[in-house]
Amino acid sequence: MGVSLSWMAVNSNMRNTAVNALGLRLTGEYQELNEADLTAVQLPTGWFLLTLNRGDDAIMDNKLLTKISAHTELIHCMVIENMMSSYVSSWQNGREVWSVVHYGDQDIEHLEAKGNLPANYQQILDRALTRQAESGGKQSMVDYIFEVPVELAESVTGYRHDKVLQGLTGKVFETLARTDATPKRSWFRKILGF
């Protein structure tokens, strides 16, 4: 089935602002891996990470990203492995600064990038394009372009959903709980499963 998750990282001093804006609360309960639906962890890189497993993007929609990023730099990333789709964006001063999206279910070589991209974007892209070409291009069974948004997010925050966090051991992921203020998906999206 594959991983389906959305995460955001904010500067550590804005952790409470982000948690509250998302209508969540820290529980004080910890786990070794971020397997719960909602978790948070302080990264060694200075970022505070909030992860949302298994969908319900109402929690991290553009309206809330705009609100939270008015006070801090914010990185937002989504990974949907069963559709081979990935996305990363950077937000500051209440607006999206740059974004990169890959819809592998549309085209294995699909990639849209916009905004003032980080300096290492081209290097990450070139590496992925070379690997894709070497493995058969559009006929390949492996989607290396999927890695571009994921690697870019990792290069900024130090977090990647499928790697062990260096410098963090034990039960470091704090479970988050929904509150009455947590945004909810519309009934229409629930029925259709998106």
WOKA-V415892 format. One line per field, one symbol per residue. phi: phi as a letter, one per 30 degrees, with the letter a starting at -180 (. if undefined). burial: + if it has 16 or more other ideal C-beta (glycine too) atoms within 10 Angstrom, else -. A space follows every 50 residues. Layout:
phi = ???
burial = ???
This chain:
phi = .jdbbbbbbbeedcedddedddicbdcicbbdbdcdebbbaddddjcccb cbdiiidedcddddddddddcadbcbbbbbddchcbabbcbahibdcaab bbcdddaecdabbbjddeededdddeddddddddcjhddddccddededd ddddddcicbdcbdddibbidcdddccdbdddebddddddddib
burial = ---+++++++---++-+++-++++---------+-++++++-+---++++ +++-++-+++---++--++-+++++++++++--++++++++----+++++ ++++---++++-+---++--+--++--++--+-------+--++++++++ +++++++++++---+------+++++-+---++-+---------
